[in-house]
Amino acid sequence: MENVLTVFKASKYCNVSPKSIINWIESGHIKAYKTVGGHRRINRSDLVAFMSKQGIPIPKEAGEDHKKKILVVDDDAIIVETIVQALEEDEFDYEVISAADGFEAGLQVNHFAPHLLILDIMMPDIKGYEVCKKIKENPETKDTKIIVLSAYLDEDKFRQMKAHGADACFSKPLPLPQLKAEVARLLGLR
């Protein structure tokens, strides 16, 4: 069990719904804190203490499942927060980080090694075709899935992006349910 848990992960360990965990947090039964983005996090020791007190069996974590890592690249903070929050609250418990420009995105692709990249290709310092091509041509990142976002691309441009390595393309405004379904599909979770 990792040291800091999301509500979803805690609900899996307790074998209850995420809403039950939230109710227990709000009524003071489980100690938790909120991230800057407003997401609840629970320290492992606090959850174990609660589970012991309530007689909930504590699972043996022989093979901790490895979280799928996602990098969201967009210069619009509202879009980034919307996508990050939607994915963090998804049933698959992704590890999600963001980058606000092409330079930071390049560093994070190498450092964070995401399984999937969600990329707004209409940012001032990003050439979407080049980013896709570089990621897919590099032996270390070639398996990284890429979802392209843009408010200005038509079907022709989306076809071109796919030819350069994009695995999926979405127009803005963002259809979050479809995006979440595509993320899970590309990561082999659905």
VOVEX-56634 format. One line per field, with one value per residue (C-alpha): residue number from 1; x, z, y. Coordinates in steps of 0.2 Angstrom, whole numbers, plus 2048, in hexadecimal, padded with zeros to 3 digits. Layout:
BEGIN
nr	[NUM/...]
px	[X/...]
pz	[Z/...]
py	[Y/...]
// end
This chain:
BEGIN
nr	[1/2/3/4/5/6/7/8/9/10/11/12/13/14/15/16/17/18/19/20/21/22/23/24/25/26/27/28/29/30/31/32/33/34/35/36/37/38/39/40/41/42/43/44/45/46/47/48/49/50/51/52/53/54/55/56/57/58/59/60/61/62/63/64/65/66/67/68/69/70/71/72/73/74/75/76/77/78/79/80/81/82/83/84/85/86/87/88/89/90/91/92/93/94/95/96/97/98/99/100/101/102/103/104/105/106/107/108/109/110/111/112/113/114/115/116/117/118/119/120/121/122/123/124/125/126/127/128/129/130/131/132/133/134/135/136/137/138/139/140/141/142/143/144/145/146/147/148/149/150/151/152/153/154/155/156/157/158/159/160/161/162/163/164/165/166/167/168/169/170/171/172/173/174/175/176/177/178/179/180/181/182/183/184/185/186/187/188/189/190]
px	[800/808/80A/7FD/7EC/7DE/7CC/7CA/7D9/7D3/7C2/7CA/7D4/7C4/7B9/7AC/7A7/7B1/7A2/7A3/7B6/7B1/7A3/7AF/7BC/7AE/7A8/7B9/7BC/7CA/7D8/7DB/7E1/7DD/7E9/7EB/7DF/7D2/7D5/7D4/7E3/7E5/7F5/7F8/7FA/7EA/7E0/7E8/7E4/7D2/7D1/7D8/7CC/7BD/7C2/7C4/7D1/7E1/7E6/7F7/7FF/80B/80B/806/7FE/808/7FE/7FD/806/7FE/805/7F9/801/7F6/7F9/7E7/7E7/7D4/7D5/7E4/7DB/7CC/7D5/7E0/7D2/7C7/7D5/7DA/7C9/7C7/7C5/7D7/7E0/7EC/7FB/7F9/804/804/80F/80B/817/821/831/82A/821/831/839/82A/82A/83C/83B/829/828/815/80C/800/802/7F3/7FA/7F2/7FB/7F5/801/80E/81D/817/817/80B/811/823/81F/816/823/831/828/824/835/83F/841/83E/82E/827/81A/813/801/7FD/7EC/7EC/7E0/7DC/7CE/7D3/7D7/7CB/7CB/7D9/7E4/7DF/7E4/7F5/7F8/7F4/800/80D/80A/7FB/7F0/7E0/7DA/7CD/7C6/7C3/7B7/7BC/7B0/7B7/7AD/7B4/7C6/7C5/7BF/7CD/7DA/7D5/7D4/7E5/7ED/7E5/7DA/7C9]
pz	[800/7FB/809/802/7FB/7F1/7F6/7E9/7EE/800/7FB/7F2/802/80D/800/800/7F5/7F3/7FA/80A/80C/809/816/823/820/822/832/839/839/82D/82D/81C/814/804/7F6/7EE/7E1/7EE/7ED/7FD/802/810/818/818/82B/82E/823/82B/83C/837/82F/83F/84A/840/83D/82A/824/81E/80D/80A/7FD/7F5/7E4/7E4/7D4/7CA/7C6/7B4/7B2/7A8/7A3/79F/794/792/795/79B/7AE/7AE/7A1/7AA/7BB/7B3/7AA/7B9/7C5/7BA/7B8/7CA/7CF/7C2/7C8/7C1/7CE/7C2/7C7/7BD/7BC/7B0/7A6/7A0/792/786/78F/79F/795/78E/79F/7A6/798/79C/7AF/7B3/7A4/7A2/79A/792/78D/78A/780/77A/76A/768/775/770/772/76D/75B/75D/74F/755/766/761/755/761/76F/763/75B/76C/771/783/780/771/77B/783/77D/777/777/76E/773/768/766/754/74B/73E/739/72D/73A/746/738/736/749/749/73B/746/755/75E/764/766/763/76C/768/775/77F/786/787/798/798/787/78C/79C/792/784/792/79A/788/783/794/791/7A0/796]
py	[800/811/81E/82B/824/82C/82A/81D/812/813/80D/7FE/7F9/7FB/7F3/801/80F/81F/828/81E/823/836/834/82C/83A/848/840/83F/82C/82D/83A/842/852/85B/85F/870/86A/865/852/848/83E/831/82C/819/819/822/816/807/80E/810/7FF/7F7/800/7FC/7E9/7EB/7DF/7E7/7E0/7D9/7E3/7D6/7DD/7EF/7F3/800/810/816/826/834/845/853/861/871/883/886/883/880/872/86A/86A/863/855/851/851/846/839/839/835/828/816/811/81C/824/82E/83F/84E/85D/868/87A/87B/871/873/86C/85E/859/858/84E/842/83D/83E/838/82C/82C/81E/82A/83C/848/856/867/86A/87C/883/890/886/875/86E/860/855/856/852/842/83D/83F/835/827/827/826/813/818/821/819/80F/81F/822/834/83C/84D/85B/86A/877/87B/86B/863/850/852/859/84C/83F/847/847/834/831/83A/82E/835/826/831/843/84D/85E/86B/86E/85D/84E/848/837/833/839/82E/81F/822/823/813/80A/810/80B/7F9/7FB/7F9]
// end
